Amino acid sequence: MTLFLQQFVNGIALGSVYSLVALGLTLVYGVLKVPNFAHGALYMAGAYVSYVMLTSFGASYIVAMAVSVVVLAVLGGSMEWLVFRRLEGKTPVHSMIAALGLLFFMEGTADVIWGPTFRQVPTPFDGVVTLLGVNITEQRILVIVAAVVTMVGLYLLLKRTLVGMSIEAMAQDREGALLVGIDTRRVALLTFAISGALAAVAGSLIAPLLLVFPNMGELIILKAFVIVILGGMGSVPGAILGGYLLALAETMAGTYVSFAFSELIAFGLLVLVLVIRPTGLFQKGV
C-alpha cells in the first residue's frame, strides 16, 4: 500500500505538469484551431529562463518562475503576432508547418546558447515530508499546489472576466464574436500569451525534478496532444482530467509492469479512446 501511495503522489505531481502543458495547447486549438507543435518549445524555454534566473542572476525560485511566466507570455504573444496571424485564411497545413519550424528553431537556438548538455535546476524546496508513511519531496508538493492554483486562476479568468468571456465567445464562433464587436486578433494574441504563461509554469515547476535540455519539449508535446485528444479537442476540463489520467497510468504501469511499457501507455489510451469515444471524454468547449 505504501508503494501504491508513493507512486500515486508521484503520478499526481507529473499529471499536474502534463495538465498545465495540455491546457495551453487546448486553449490555442479551441480558440484558433491551430495545432501548435511549438508549444513544447515554450515549455522548454520556460525551464531555461528559470534556470538562468536562478544560476546567473541569483534570483529566488519564486522570482525566477514569475520572470519566466512574463517572458514566455510575451514570447507566446509574439509568436501569434509574427507568425500565425500572417497565416490567417491559409489551410491548417500552413500553420502546422510553421509551428514545427518554430519548434526546431527554438530548440536550435537553445542548443547554440546552452549546448546539448543536460542541466540541473537548483531549488530551495529540497526537503522531504513524510505523510502516512509516504515520502513526498517539497518540490513535488509545490508542483501540485502551484498547478492547482494556476488551474483555478485560469478558470476564474475564463468564467469571471471580460477577457475570458471573449475567449469563450471566439472559441464557440469566431465570426459571431467579430460581428458583436470582439477584437478577435487581440483575443488571439492574449490566448497565445496565456498559453505561453502556462507552459512557463509547467517548465519551471518540473525543471528541478528533471534535467533541462534543448529537446525536452519534444518529449512532452506528443503526450500533450494525446491528452488533448483524450480529453476532447478544445476542452479545458478534458485537458486537466486527461493529464492526470495519463500520468497515473504511466506511473502505475512503470511500477507494477515495466518502465519501458509505461511509455506505450499514452498511445494505448489514445487508441482505446478513439475506438470507444472518438470525441474524447468531454465535449469541445473552453
Secondary structure, 3 states (H helix, E strand, C coil): CHHHHHHHHHHHHHHHHHHHHHHHHHHHHHHHCCCCCCHHHHHHHHHHHHHHHHHCCCCCHHHHHHHHHHHHHHHHHHHHHHCHHHHCCCCHHHHHHHHHHHHHHHHHHHHHHHCCCCECCCCCCCCEEEECCEEEEHHHHHHHHHHHHHHHHHHHHHHHCHHHHHHHHHHHCHHHHHHCCCCHHHHHHHHHHHHHHHHHHHHHHHCCCCCECCCHHHHHHHHHHHHHHHHCCCCHHHHHHHHHHHHHHHHHHHHHCCHHHHHHHHHHHHHHHHHHCCCCCCCCCC
